[in-house]
Amino acid sequence: MSSPATPPELLAWRGVKKSFSGKTVLADLTLAVAPGEILYIIGTSGVGKSVTIKLAIGLYPIDAGEIWFDGRRIDTLGERALDQVRL
């Protein structure tokens, strides 16, 4: 019996780390969202919810790891290329 196929990732954070002024906000965030999947990020103030989203749209640079959107690594893109991804 074969296992069901894993849907492709639409958005993925792989080993992402982010700190501000020496304070670690995200350490080794690894998360994937499939097309059509709904994701809620909940938590108390200061745990990195907004930072996670801002990293995904390129508003903050990451300190380590990778961010992928639709099969394309986006954390290394320049502003002009990110504008195209954001559209």
Secondary structure, 3 states (H helix, E strand, C coil): CCCCCCCCCCEEEEEEEEEECCEEEEEEEEEEECCCCCCCCCCCCCCCHHHHHHHHCCCCCCCEEEEEECCEECCCCCHHHHHHHHC
